[in-house]
Amino acid sequence: MSTTLDLDLDYLPEKPPKTDYGIGVIGAGFIVRDCHLLAYQNAGYRRVGIASRTRAAAEEAASLRGVEHVYDTWQELIQNPEVEILDIGVPPDTQPEILLSIARNPPSHLRGILAQKPLAMGYPQAVELVRACQESGLKLAVNQNMRYDQSVRALHSLLQRGYLGDPVLGTIEMRAIPHWMPWQERMGWLTLRIMSIHHMDTYRYLFGDPERIFCSVRPDPRTQFAHRDGIALYILEYANGLRCSSWDDVWAGPAKEGGQTDLYIKWRVEGTQGMADGTIGWPKYPDHNPSTLRFSTTQRPGYWFEPRWPEAWFPDAFEGPMAQLMTAIYHDREPEIGGADNLKTMALVDAAYRSVEERRSVALEEITG
């Protein structure tokens, strides 16, 4: 029996060997202004240009985060020869047209693209975008940034080192009230493609691809526009017997209607040799609230280990997706969160919607073919 454990849990992303790639940004909304650009600023990454739907928004973000140039359109932005990496932060019904246009005629100086999640409006469209980038030689990464939450990466280290043994059950319980974007009203969907996609992708990162998913949803009473997938409950079934489930509750009680507030995200993984649980700090944003983890293992019985760190998901984890794209470009390899890998996450979300429609569990291969 082991008497010592390596508690350096490798919770931060790999540092890129080269960090002075020029980054051009499309979009200037909250997530770009206060997460992407702030994380890049803190990391010392070069932000050479920005364009948005309105020049005023782009100018505000550029002034706040030290971006070198502002452009009226994204077409002008990508002509800047210093833009080697493009960071796209626009709605999912707008992103595919931009991505496809660039992939079909990329400027010679452009080497990679970090796209926002969801990559597209559904799996078939995502396949088209990934194929177009592959054919043009552009490295495509998808900003599934929950993989870079510090507790998620620390948990991944525990699993890789075998401290928990074989995983038996994984759960995520979310009681949070997201800030929905106005563009979601025109799409008619809510939680599965915006919030649940994080949890499904995280399960894939931790445990690989499930065989099938069963999903049940109901509308969120607070959200006034038409939608079905407000509150979402789902189970992922794995071939080895592992089961993972998530309760994605974006209602969280009448917290905005005069009731008491109790917002949180908790996760737990039970294995044959140990267990781990933790919290995700995001629901308390803009307060700086690092995610947490504790674990026990039969390799060192009688103890709970509770490592801590100063970083938080918002904005610190947003350094990770860009760092791994820079690393992939430098080493000429597929990004950690590459477009081809993200197709399985997109398929899992589409399978969840089909499960809701047909009231049955849906195999991942029914979507991927």
Buried (B, 14 or more C-beta within 10 A) or exposed (E): EEEEBEEEBEBBBEEBEEBEBBBBBBBBBEBBBBBBBBBBBEBEBBBBBBBBBEBEBBBBBBEBBEBBBBBEEBEEBBBBEBBBBBBBBBBBBBBBEBBBBBBEEBEEEBBBBBBBBBBBBBBEBBBBBBBBBBEBEBBBBBBBBBBBBBBBBBBBBBBEBBBBBEBBBBBBBBBBBBEBEEEBBEBEBBBBBBBBBBBBBBBBBBBEBBEBBBBBBEBBEBBEEEBBBBBBBBBBBBEEEBBBBBBBBBBBBEBEEEEEEEBBBBBEBBBEEBBBBBBBBBBBBEEEBBBBBBBBBBBBEEEEBEBEBEBBBBBBBBBBBBBBBBBBBBEEEBBBBBBBBBBBBBBBBBBBBBBBEEEEBBBBEEBBE
